[in-house]
Amino acid sequence: MNSATISILEALGISSAALAARGLREYREAEGLEVAEIGDDGRQHLLIPAAARAWRTLKSAAGAEHIAVFMVSGFRSIERQQDIIRSKLDAGASIEDILKVCAPPGYSEHHTRLRRGPCYTRQCVTGSCF
């Protein structure tokens, strides 16, 4: 684990013991990403080129069957993961409760270039780490 990630985790109150107890795998941030989709909110969802092409193929095939699919998440930086957790802490949630639904910064598959979160209805994302 690099020193920047260690500092982020310490600032959020996430101990190395908590990480070890959960058996989490550390992930490096992806590089070489492209926009796979732009959400209705204007957010760019990033994936590696091959995954972005596969997503667009899937979305097109679903559309041909009159099925609407859209992406709710893709690549997420370690900094963005930190911001999400910080906002939940600022809203009064405990770090223990947050870590039940959110991976710690540096330990989320969203840091990789492959993770994406498809949805089939606009109401599918509730209580998640978004």
C-alpha positions as CSV (number, residue, x, y, z in Angstrom):
1,M,0.0,0.0,0.0
2,N,1.4,3.4,-0.9
3,S,1.8,6.2,1.6
4,A,-0.9,8.4,0.0
5,T,-3.5,5.6,0.4
6,I,-2.3,5.0,4.0
7,S,-2.8,8.7,4.7
8,I,-6.3,8.7,3.2
9,L,-7.3,5.6,5.2
10,E,-6.0,7.0,8.4
11,A,-7.8,10.3,7.8
12,L,-11.0,8.4,7.4
13,G,-10.5,6.4,10.5
14,I,-10.0,3.1,8.7
15,S,-7.4,0.9,10.4
16,S,-5.1,-1.7,8.9
17,A,-6.7,-4.1,11.3
18,A,-10.2,-3.4,9.8
19,L,-8.8,-4.0,6.3
20,A,-7.1,-7.3,7.4
21,A,-10.3,-8.5,9.1
22,R,-12.3,-8.1,5.9
23,G,-9.6,-9.7,3.8
24,L,-9.9,-7.0,1.2
25,R,-7.7,-6.8,-1.9
26,E,-6.0,-3.6,-2.8
27,Y,-6.6,-2.3,-6.4
28,R,-4.4,0.1,-8.4
29,E,-6.1,2.9,-10.3
30,A,-6.7,2.2,-14.0
31,E,-5.2,4.1,-16.8
32,G,-6.1,4.5,-20.5
33,L,-9.8,4.9,-20.0
34,E,-12.5,6.2,-22.3
35,V,-16.0,7.5,-21.9
36,A,-18.4,4.5,-22.1
37,E,-21.5,6.5,-21.5
38,I,-22.6,10.0,-20.3
39,G,-25.4,9.8,-17.7
40,D,-28.5,11.9,-17.6
41,D,-26.7,13.9,-14.9
42,G,-23.8,14.6,-17.2
43,R,-21.4,12.3,-15.4
44,Q,-18.9,10.5,-17.6
45,H,-18.7,6.8,-16.9
46,L,-15.2,5.6,-17.8
47,L,-14.0,2.1,-18.7
48,I,-11.1,0.6,-20.7
49,P,-11.7,0.7,-24.4
50,A,-12.7,-3.0,-24.8
51,A,-15.1,-2.8,-21.9
52,A,-16.6,0.4,-23.2
53,R,-17.1,-1.2,-26.6
54,A,-18.8,-4.2,-25.0
55,W,-21.0,-1.9,-22.9
56,R,-22.1,0.0,-26.0
57,T,-22.8,-3.3,-27.9
58,L,-24.9,-4.6,-24.9
59,K,-26.8,-1.3,-24.7
60,S,-27.5,-1.3,-28.4
61,A,-28.8,-4.9,-28.3
62,A,-31.0,-4.1,-25.3
63,G,-32.4,-1.0,-27.1
64,A,-33.2,-3.1,-30.1
65,E,-35.4,-5.2,-27.8
66,H,-37.0,-2.1,-26.2
67,I,-35.1,-2.6,-23.0
68,A,-33.5,0.5,-21.5
69,V,-30.2,0.0,-19.7
70,F,-27.9,2.7,-18.4
71,M,-24.7,2.9,-16.5
72,V,-24.8,4.2,-12.9
73,S,-21.1,3.8,-12.2
74,G,-17.8,3.0,-13.9
75,F,-14.2,3.8,-12.9
76,R,-13.9,5.7,-9.6
77,S,-10.7,7.2,-8.4
78,I,-9.3,6.7,-5.0
79,E,-9.9,10.4,-4.3
80,R,-13.6,10.1,-5.4
81,Q,-14.0,7.0,-3.1
82,Q,-12.5,9.1,-0.3
83,D,-15.0,11.9,-1.0
84,I,-18.0,9.5,-1.0
85,I,-17.0,8.1,2.4
86,R,-16.2,11.5,3.8
87,S,-19.6,12.8,2.8
88,K,-21.3,9.9,4.6
89,L,-19.1,10.5,7.7
90,D,-20.0,14.2,7.6
91,A,-23.7,13.2,7.4
92,G,-23.3,11.3,10.7
93,A,-22.8,7.7,9.6
94,S,-20.2,5.6,11.4
95,I,-17.2,4.3,9.5
96,E,-18.3,0.7,10.5
97,D,-21.7,1.2,8.8
98,I,-20.2,2.9,5.8
99,L,-17.8,0.0,5.2
100,K,-20.7,-2.4,5.1
101,V,-21.7,-0.9,1.8
102,C,-18.6,0.9,0.5
103,A,-15.1,-0.4,-0.1
104,P,-12.3,1.7,1.5
105,P,-10.3,3.9,-0.9
106,G,-7.7,1.8,-2.6
107,Y,-9.9,-1.4,-2.2
108,S,-12.8,-0.8,-4.6
109,E,-13.1,-2.7,-7.8
110,H,-14.2,0.7,-9.2
111,H,-10.6,1.7,-9.2
112,T,-9.9,-0.9,-11.9
113,R,-10.8,-0.3,-15.5
114,L,-13.4,-3.1,-15.7
115,R,-16.0,-2.3,-13.1
116,R,-19.3,-1.0,-14.2
117,G,-22.7,-0.9,-12.7
118,P,-25.6,-1.4,-15.1
119,C,-29.2,-0.6,-14.2
120,Y,-32.5,-1.5,-15.8
121,T,-34.7,1.0,-14.0
122,R,-33.9,4.5,-12.7
123,Q,-34.9,3.4,-9.2
124,C,-32.3,0.6,-8.9
125,V,-29.7,2.5,-6.9
126,T,-30.7,3.0,-3.3
127,G,-28.6,2.8,-0.2
128,S,-25.5,2.0,-2.2
129,C,-22.1,3.6,-2.3
130,F,-22.8,6.3,-4.9
